[in-house]
Amino acid sequence: MDPDGTLETTTLVELALRRLRQEILSGVLPPGERLKEELLTQRYGISRAPLREALRELAQQGLIEHLPRRGVRVVELSATDADELFGLRDVLERYAVGLALAQPGAASLTGVSDAWQEMAQAARSGNAFAENDAHQRFHVEVVALAGQRHLLQAFEPVILKLQLHMATNLRLEAEHRDAAEGVERHRRLLEAIATGELPRALEALASHGARTFIG
């Protein structure tokens, strides 16, 4: 540990961030839930400083929001907000895939494939938290195929704001269907992009089921 305690403080921030993010994405802390600093510091055994830093990071990730004079709560998107964000995600992904497949040399699918492998492994082991992270990364890697930095920078805030909805969708789907079905849809999307055929890739994007259980 550094003499000024920096390492210790950083570690506490990371621990608080990891626990809060996992509890939010797993549904333990549902949308709209108020997050009271006093209770959280007691629960995690940390002081207010690292907790506030973790909350600040979660706000940047779009998982919590600070309300004037009302404290902090888990973000709760309206149906309209979710529809707008999913629509924007779809537009940006279709645009990115179109750019990627129009390039003379095929873009490397390594990043997308690796993310899918992680998603499949997490689903097999029942690790919903890891599956959600891999799912999010899969979509980021799809957009990264276009090789355009500003496009990726425009996409990342959208996918961050949607990560809670996407995690909820995966969890609800697992309650109604075999968890492997979501993985299989993304495999078909990966294979469609790999063909280099734009109509097939766009059809797979449209049908891979972004909002099967939630609006």
URCOR-V896306 format. One line per field, one symbol per residue. phi: phi as a letter, one per 30 degrees, with the letter a starting at -180 (. if undefined). Layout:
BEGIN
phi = ???
END
This chain:
BEGIN
phi = .dedidddddddddddddddddddddjdcdeiddcceddddddcibdddddddddddddddicbbcceibicbddbddedddddddddeddddddddddddddecdddceddddddeddddddddicddddddddddeddddddedicdddddddedddddcdddddddddddddcbdeddddddddddedddddiceedddddddcdidbdcbc
END
